């Protein structure tokens, strides 16, 4: 499945699971222990423009800017939350990329199956998901206790799309513009267990600008367990 199609599918499953937008905590977990170190994993972000015909077109320059803006926003938010976020030391390697891909898949499964139309009866409404033993590799490497993962796909209507939206409104039918969709997870690096999960789905926000990226960061970290 292409990245664009994955992005569209994610919008669909998160939309059908709207109740999960309230941040969820795993059973028995309420807050971080005092002095806990939270590793900030490389952010999984991609930005798109929406063509006149509604096609999502990847924008590499926007994506690079969004990475820098949202990373800075997370690290700045650290002091306000009184959480010790640790930037990833060293270079991104295959282990890090593998964990990010795994989180992308697990997060999509949580958004789809934790609550809403596709909730799994066997979970009984519990946030009961894990990244497995591979997470412990990051604990051994960095000494961090937990890791924060974030996945965001954001799109913005092109000027041609905006014109089509205006024409559509005049003719009595609606056309969608851009959308910001994603999720964030707090993971226990000792066990791989997902302890906190929050989703983001809206038609506002702009990761291309630092101040607006800060607001998106706040939305992703809503009800973060301090």
Buried (B, 14 or more C-beta within 10 A) or exposed (E): EEEBEBBBEBBEBBBBBBEBBEBBBBEEBEEBEEEEBBBBBBBBBBBBBBBBEEEBEBBEEBBEBBBEBBBBBBBEBBEEBEBBBBEBEEEEEEEBEEBBEBBBEBBBBBBBBBBBEEBBEEBEEBBBBBBEEEBBBBBEBBEBBBBBBBBBBBBBBBEEBBEBBEEEEEEEEEBBBBBBBBBBBBBBBEBBBBBBBBBBBEEEBBBBEBEBBBBBBBBBBEEBBE
